[in-house]
Amino acid sequence: MTFSLGIVGAGQFSGQFATLFQAHPGVSDVYVTDLLPERAEQLADAQGLAGTFPSYEAMLESAAVDAVAIFTQRWTHGPLVLQGLNAGKHVYSAVPMAITTEEIAAIIDAVKATGLTYMMGETSEYNPATVHARNQIAEGAFGRLFYAEGDYVHDMDLGFYEAYQYSGGENWKATASYPPLLYPTHAVGGVLGAWRTHAVSVSAIGVVDDRGDGVFDKSVSQFGNDVSNATALFEVAGGGSFRTNEFRRVGYPSHIRESRFRFFGTEASMEQLATVAFWQDKKGVKDISELLEPKPTMSPDDPSLQHIAPELRAAFTSGSAPVHDRARLPRAFDNLHNGHEGSHHFLVDDFVTAVNTRTLPSVNAWVAARYTLPGVVAHASARQGGARLEIPDFGDAPEA
């Protein structure tokens, strides 16, 4: 069984995913559309895609397309997802799910009403540290887990200026000020992807930016945002807590590792830094760095990456880590590029398998809500001086 797919947005990441979707034996034709038609044409020509559409609306109206994969600006996902579901298309969406509680609730309602597949492509679901922690939690190795940390630390100077200029055009500074806590899923999803619980309350603090370059300037920002660094402390159901950091001005090598995690239990703990990771218990310390280290699948100097800032190329070239179980993946992926610490192959396969078997994907609408909503509420908390706010929960996905 196969289905056809429409790529929405021909930006830097969509081309990498277009290759994987096209190679997957569960996908037939792949199309593309973009607000800049020349970008769609370039991607279609470069990868031999089935064709382009002049608009998202035209793609949704076509019977030639069964599903859409959305790779547009992060604040546009909610409305575009709803359009896709309401048009009868299965939807894969880049992160975040949406930027308001209302949009998230509407997506869950639409999935319930239509019975269609929705998946959010959260890369941290398959971050090697998350995979290893998930496996260890399942085996009870931590004892009772009571605290975790997930950081997404990516300095603007390390590729983000170029990325926003590419996607935002002349108005890029207005969108480069996107609030850090409204893009929380790499940090939150990496924690909750291992620790199967959900956040119930949060208190957050933001740091006002002082670079003075027009980014994170309230008078320029489309979002009225002047915070570049933010920290949130979450309470979780069943007892315990976790903390996340979303930093955009930080002295840290995000081109080496931008997401990092720690987990603490009554019997053992696990800690990860930029280049090392350790498993610790009451007897001693074990270096697990090699277990969590992906092996590159292509050179950062590959010609296909020339349009991407050098500091961002590692996210496009990382292969799988030893902790990844690749047995379930199609053999067509064996020699194809990967990215985000080995997650891209698994995310594409999750969505394709879910659509073709009509089963729930790993990061379905209910899981995506639990990865996204904590940041939405944390952003509100930071704007209220750290007020502790409750986080709504839409429950577990219904059983098939």
VEXDREN-2710 file (C-alpha; in Angstrom, 1 decimal):
% VEXDREN-2710
k/r/px/py/pz
1/MET/0.0/0.0/0.0
2/THR/1.3/3.5/-0.8
3/PHE/0.1/7.1/-0.7
4/SER/1.0/10.3/-2.4
5/LEU/2.4/13.3/-0.5
6/GLY/2.6/17.0/-0.9
7/ILE/5.5/18.9/0.6
8/VAL/4.4/22.4/1.8
9/GLY/7.3/24.8/1.9
10/ALA/10.5/24.3/-0.1
11/GLY/12.9/25.6/2.5
12/GLN/16.2/24.3/3.9
13/PHE/14.8/21.2/5.7
14/SER/12.0/20.2/3.3
15/GLY/14.4/19.1/0.6
16/GLN/16.1/16.7/3.0
17/PHE/12.8/15.2/4.0
18/ALA/11.5/15.1/0.4
19/THR/14.4/12.8/-0.4
20/LEU/13.4/10.4/2.4
21/PHE/9.7/10.4/1.6
22/GLN/10.4/9.8/-2.0
23/ALA/12.7/6.9/-1.2
24/HIS/10.3/5.2/1.2
25/PRO/8.5/2.2/-0.4
26/GLY/5.3/3.3/1.3
27/VAL/5.1/6.6/-0.6
28/SER/4.3/6.9/-4.3
29/ASP/4.4/10.4/-5.8
30/VAL/5.8/13.5/-4.0
31/TYR/4.7/17.0/-5.0
32/VAL/5.7/20.4/-3.6
33/THR/4.4/23.9/-3.2
34/ASP/5.9/27.1/-1.8
35/LEU/4.9/30.8/-1.6
36/LEU/7.9/31.4/-3.8
37/PRO/7.1/29.3/-6.9
38/GLU/10.7/29.3/-8.0
39/ARG/11.8/27.5/-4.9
40/ALA/9.2/24.8/-5.5
41/GLU/10.3/24.4/-9.1
42/GLN/13.9/24.2/-8.1
43/LEU/13.2/21.5/-5.5
44/ALA/11.0/19.5/-7.9
45/ASP/13.7/19.7/-10.6
46/ALA/16.6/18.9/-8.3
47/GLN/15.0/15.8/-6.9
48/GLY/12.8/14.6/-9.8
49/LEU/9.5/15.1/-7.8
50/ALA/6.2/14.4/-9.4
51/GLY/5.4/18.1/-9.8
52/THR/4.4/21.4/-8.1
53/PHE/1.3/23.1/-7.2
54/PRO/0.7/26.9/-7.4
55/SER/-0.6/27.1/-3.9
56/TYR/-1.4/25.1/-0.8
57/GLU/-5.1/25.5/-1.5
58/ALA/-4.6/24.0/-5.0
59/MET/-2.7/21.1/-3.5
60/LEU/-5.5/20.4/-1.0
61/GLU/-8.1/20.5/-3.7
62/SER/-6.2/17.8/-5.8
63/ALA/-7.2/14.2/-5.6
64/ALA/-3.6/13.4/-6.6
65/VAL/-2.4/14.2/-3.1
66/ASP/-3.4/12.0/-0.1
67/ALA/-1.2/13.6/2.6
68/VAL/0.7/16.8/3.2
69/ALA/4.0/17.4/5.1
70/ILE/4.2/21.0/6.4
71/PHE/7.7/22.7/6.5
72/THR/6.7/26.3/6.8
73/GLN/7.4/29.1/9.3
74/ARG/6.8/27.8/12.8
75/TRP/3.9/30.1/13.8
76/THR/1.9/29.0/10.7
77/HIS/1.6/25.3/11.5
78/GLY/-1.6/25.3/13.4
79/PRO/-3.8/26.9/10.7
80/LEU/-2.2/25.0/7.9
81/VAL/-2.6/21.7/9.7
82/LEU/-6.3/22.4/10.3
83/GLN/-6.7/23.2/6.6
84/GLY/-5.1/20.0/5.6
85/LEU/-7.2/17.8/8.0
86/ASN/-10.4/19.5/7.0
87/ALA/-9.6/18.9/3.3
88/GLY/-9.3/15.2/4.0
89/LYS/-5.5/14.9/4.0
90/HIS/-3.3/13.1/6.4
91/VAL/-0.8/15.6/7.9
92/TYR/2.8/15.5/9.0
93/SER/3.9/18.8/10.6
94/ALA/7.3/20.2/11.5
95/VAL/7.5/21.5/15.1
96/PRO/5.9/23.1/16.9
97/MET/2.4/21.8/16.7
98/ALA/0.9/25.3/17.1
99/ILE/1.4/28.4/19.2
100/THR/-1.9/28.7/21.1
101/THR/-4.0/26.4/23.3
102/GLU/-6.9/27.0/21.0
103/GLU/-5.1/25.9/17.9
104/ILE/-3.9/22.7/19.6
105/ALA/-7.4/21.9/20.9
106/ALA/-8.8/22.4/17.4
107/ILE/-6.2/20.0/15.8
108/ILE/-7.1/17.3/18.3
109/ASP/-10.8/17.8/17.6
110/ALA/-10.1/17.6/13.8
111/VAL/-8.2/14.4/14.2
112/LYS/-11.0/12.9/16.2
113/ALA/-13.7/14.1/13.7
114/THR/-11.8/13.0/10.6
115/GLY/-10.0/9.9/11.7
116/LEU/-7.0/11.0/9.7
117/THR/-3.4/10.6/10.7
118/TYR/-1.6/13.6/12.3
119/MET/2.0/13.5/13.4
120/MET/4.4/16.2/14.6
121/GLY/8.0/15.6/13.5
122/GLU/9.7/16.1/16.8
123/THR/13.4/15.1/16.3
124/SER/14.0/14.7/20.1
125/GLU/11.7/11.6/20.1
126/TYR/14.7/9.8/18.5
127/ASN/17.5/11.8/20.0
128/PRO/20.0/9.1/21.2
129/ALA/19.9/10.4/24.8
130/THR/16.1/10.2/24.8
131/VAL/16.1/6.7/23.2
132/HIS/18.6/5.5/25.8
133/ALA/16.8/7.0/28.7
134/ARG/13.5/5.6/27.4
135/ASN/15.0/2.1/27.3
136/GLN/16.5/2.4/30.7
137/ILE/13.2/3.7/32.2
138/ALA/11.3/0.8/30.7
139/GLU/13.8/-1.6/32.4
140/GLY/13.4/0.2/35.7
141/ALA/17.1/1.1/35.8
142/PHE/16.6/4.6/37.2
143/GLY/14.5/3.4/40.1
144/ARG/11.9/6.1/40.6
145/LEU/12.5/8.9/38.2
146/PHE/11.8/12.2/39.9
147/TYR/13.7/14.9/38.0
148/ALA/15.0/15.6/34.5
149/GLU/16.5/18.5/32.4
150/GLY/16.2/19.2/28.7
151/ASP/18.0/22.1/27.1
152/TYR/17.8/23.5/23.6
153/VAL/20.8/25.8/23.5
154/HIS/21.4/27.4/20.0
155/ASP/23.1/30.7/19.8
156/MET/21.8/33.1/17.1
157/ASP/25.4/33.7/15.9
158/LEU/25.7/30.0/15.0
159/GLY/23.6/29.9/11.8
160/PHE/20.3/31.3/13.0
161/TYR/20.8/34.8/11.5
162/GLU/21.3/33.2/8.1
163/ALA/18.4/30.8/8.5
164/TYR/16.0/33.6/9.4
165/GLN/17.3/35.8/6.6
166/TYR/16.7/32.8/4.2
167/SER/13.1/32.3/5.4
168/GLY/12.1/35.8/6.4
169/GLY/13.3/37.9/3.5
170/GLU/13.5/41.7/4.1
171/ASN/11.4/41.4/7.2
172/TRP/13.6/38.7/8.8
173/LYS/14.3/40.6/12.0
174/ALA/10.6/40.7/12.9
175/THR/10.4/36.9/12.8
176/ALA/13.9/36.2/14.2
177/SER/12.5/37.4/17.5
178/TYR/10.3/34.3/17.8
179/PRO/9.8/33.7/21.5
180/PRO/12.1/30.8/22.7
181/LEU/9.4/29.2/24.8
182/LEU/7.0/28.9/21.9
183/TYR/9.5/26.6/20.3
184/PRO/9.9/24.2/23.2
185/THR/9.5/20.8/21.7
186/HIS/13.2/19.8/21.3
187/ALA/13.7/20.3/25.0
188/VAL/10.3/19.2/26.4
189/GLY/9.9/16.4/23.9
190/GLY/13.3/15.0/24.7
191/VAL/12.4/14.7/28.4
192/LEU/8.8/13.5/28.0
193/GLY/9.7/11.3/25.1
194/ALA/11.6/9.2/27.6
195/TRP/9.6/9.9/30.8
196/ARG/6.1/9.0/29.8
197/THR/4.3/11.6/31.9
198/HIS/3.0/15.1/31.3
199/ALA/3.5/18.6/32.7
200/VAL/0.7/20.0/35.0
201/SER/2.1/23.4/36.0
202/VAL/5.0/25.7/35.2
203/SER/6.9/28.8/36.4
204/ALA/9.2/30.5/33.9
205/ILE/11.6/33.4/33.7
206/GLY/12.8/35.2/30.6
207/VAL/16.0/37.3/30.1
208/VAL/15.5/40.5/28.1
209/ASP/18.0/40.7/25.2
210/ASP/20.6/43.5/25.2
211/ARG/22.4/42.9/21.9
212/GLY/20.8/46.0/20.3
213/ASP/20.9/44.7/16.8
214/GLY/17.1/44.9/16.1
215/VAL/16.5/41.2/16.9
216/PHE/14.5/40.6/20.0
217/ASP/13.4/44.3/19.9
218/LYS/9.8/44.8/20.9
219/SER/9.4/47.6/18.5
220/VAL/10.5/45.4/15.6
221/SER/9.3/42.0/16.7
222/GLN/6.2/40.5/15.1
223/PHE/5.5/38.8/18.4
224/GLY/6.2/41.8/20.7
225/ASN/9.1/39.8/22.1
226/ASP/12.3/41.0/23.7
227/VAL/13.4/37.8/25.4
228/SER/16.2/35.7/23.9
229/ASN/16.9/33.3/26.8
230/ALA/14.3/31.6/29.0
231/THR/14.1/28.9/31.7
232/ALA/11.0/27.0/32.8
233/LEU/10.5/24.6/35.7
234/PHE/7.6/22.1/35.3
235/GLU/5.7/20.0/37.7
236/VAL/4.7/16.6/36.3
237/ALA/1.8/14.3/36.9
238/GLY/2.5/11.6/39.5
239/GLY/5.2/13.7/41.3
240/GLY/8.5/15.1/40.2
241/SER/9.7/17.9/38.0
242/PHE/11.8/18.9/35.0
243/ARG/13.5/22.0/33.9
244/THR/14.1/23.3/30.4
245/ASN/16.3/26.0/29.0
246/GLU/15.7/27.7/25.7
247/PHE/18.8/29.9/25.0
248/ARG/19.5/32.0/21.9
249/ARG/22.4/34.1/23.3
250/VAL/24.8/31.6/24.9
251/GLY/28.4/30.7/24.9
252/TYR/28.0/27.1/23.9
253/PRO/28.9/25.0/20.8
254/SER/25.4/24.4/19.5
255/HIS/26.8/23.2/16.2
256/ILE/28.2/20.2/18.1
257/ARG/25.1/19.4/20.1
258/GLU/22.1/21.8/20.5
259/SER/19.8/19.5/22.5
260/ARG/21.1/17.8/25.7
261/PHE/19.4/16.0/28.5
262/ARG/19.7/14.8/32.1
263/PHE/17.6/12.3/34.1
264/PHE/17.7/11.6/37.8
265/GLY/16.2/8.6/39.6
266/THR/16.5/7.0/43.1
267/GLU/18.8/4.3/41.8
268/ALA/20.7/5.9/38.8
269/SER/21.2/9.0/36.8
270/MET/22.3/10.0/33.3
271/GLU/23.9/13.3/32.2
272/GLN/24.8/14.6/28.8
273/LEU/27.0/17.6/27.8
274/ALA/28.2/18.8/24.4
275/THR/30.7/16.0/23.8
276/VAL/30.3/13.5/26.6
277/ALA/27.5/11.5/28.4
278/PHE/27.6/9.5/31.6
279/TRP/25.5/6.8/33.3
280/GLN/25.9/7.0/37.1
281/ASP/24.6/4.9/40.0
282/LYS/25.6/4.4/43.6
283/LYS/28.6/2.3/42.6
284/GLY/30.3/4.6/40.1
285/VAL/30.3/6.3/36.7
286/LYS/30.2/4.8/33.2
287/ASP/31.0/6.8/30.1
288/ILE/28.3/6.2/27.5
289/SER/29.3/8.9/25.0
290/GLU/30.0/6.4/22.2
291/LEU/26.6/4.8/22.6
292/LEU/24.9/8.1/22.0
293/GLU/27.1/9.5/19.2
294/PRO/25.7/9.4/15.7
295/LYS/28.1/8.8/12.8
296/PRO/27.9/11.4/9.9
297/THR/26.4/10.1/6.7
298/MET/27.7/12.9/4.4
299/SER/30.4/15.6/4.5
300/PRO/29.3/19.0/5.7
301/ASP/31.0/20.3/2.5
302/ASP/28.6/18.3/0.3
303/PRO/27.4/20.5/-2.6
304/SER/23.8/19.9/-1.6
305/LEU/24.4/21.8/1.6
306/GLN/26.0/24.9/0.2
307/HIS/22.9/27.1/0.8
308/ILE/23.0/26.2/4.5
309/ALA/25.1/28.0/7.1
310/PRO/28.1/25.9/8.0
311/GLU/27.1/26.0/11.7
312/LEU/23.8/24.3/10.8
313/ARG/25.0/21.6/8.6
314/ALA/25.5/19.0/11.3
315/ALA/21.7/18.9/11.7
316/PHE/21.6/17.6/8.1
317/THR/24.4/15.1/8.1
318/SER/24.2/13.1/11.3
319/GLY/23.7/9.4/10.9
320/SER/22.4/6.9/13.5
321/ALA/23.9/6.2/16.9
322/PRO/24.6/2.7/18.2
323/VAL/21.6/3.1/20.5
324/HIS/19.3/3.4/17.5
325/ASP/17.5/0.2/16.3
326/ARG/17.5/0.5/12.6
327/ALA/16.0/-3.0/11.9
328/ARG/12.5/-1.7/11.2
329/LEU/13.6/0.9/8.7
330/PRO/13.3/0.4/4.9
331/ARG/16.6/-0.7/3.3
332/ALA/16.3/2.2/0.9
333/PHE/17.3/4.5/3.8
334/ASP/20.6/2.6/4.5
335/ASN/22.8/4.9/2.4
336/LEU/20.7/8.1/2.5
337/HIS/21.5/11.2/4.5
338/ASN/20.1/11.6/8.0
339/GLY/19.8/14.5/10.4
340/HIS/19.2/15.8/13.9
341/GLU/21.2/13.1/15.6
342/GLY/19.7/10.3/13.5
343/SER/16.1/11.1/13.9
344/HIS/15.0/11.9/10.3
345/HIS/14.8/8.3/9.1
346/PHE/12.7/7.2/12.1
347/LEU/10.3/10.2/11.8
348/VAL/9.6/9.6/8.1
349/ASP/9.1/5.9/8.7
350/ASP/6.7/6.6/11.6
351/PHE/4.5/8.8/9.5
352/VAL/4.4/6.6/6.5
353/THR/3.7/3.4/8.5
354/ALA/1.0/5.2/10.5
355/VAL/-0.8/6.3/7.3
356/ASN/-0.5/3.0/5.5
357/THR/-1.6/0.9/8.5
358/ARG/-4.0/3.4/10.0
359/THR/-2.3/3.2/13.4
360/LEU/-1.2/6.0/15.7
361/PRO/2.2/7.4/15.1
362/SER/4.7/8.0/17.9
363/VAL/4.1/11.7/18.2
364/ASN/0.4/11.7/17.5
365/ALA/-1.8/14.7/18.2
366/TRP/-2.2/13.9/21.9
367/VAL/1.6/13.4/22.4
368/ALA/2.3/16.5/20.3
369/ALA/0.0/18.5/22.6
370/ARG/2.0/17.4/25.6
371/TYR/5.3/18.3/24.0
372/THR/4.0/21.8/22.8
373/LEU/1.5/23.1/25.4
374/PRO/4.1/23.3/28.2
375/GLY/6.0/25.9/26.3
376/VAL/2.9/27.9/25.3
377/VAL/2.0/28.2/29.0
378/ALA/5.6/28.8/30.1
379/HIS/5.7/31.7/27.7
380/ALA/2.7/33.2/29.4
381/SER/4.3/32.6/32.8
382/ALA/7.4/34.4/31.8
383/ARG/5.4/37.3/30.7
384/GLN/3.7/37.3/34.1
385/GLY/6.9/37.5/36.0
386/GLY/7.2/33.8/36.6
387/ALA/3.6/33.2/37.9
388/ARG/3.0/29.5/38.4
389/LEU/0.3/28.5/35.9
390/GLU/-1.6/25.3/35.3
391/ILE/-1.1/23.4/32.0
392/PRO/-4.1/21.9/30.3
393/ASP/-4.0/18.3/29.3
394/PHE/-6.0/16.6/26.5
395/GLY/-5.4/13.1/27.8
396/ASP/-3.9/10.0/26.2
397/ALA/-4.7/9.1/22.6
398/PRO/-7.8/6.9/22.3
399/GLU/-7.1/3.2/21.8
400/ALA/-7.5/2.1/18.2
END
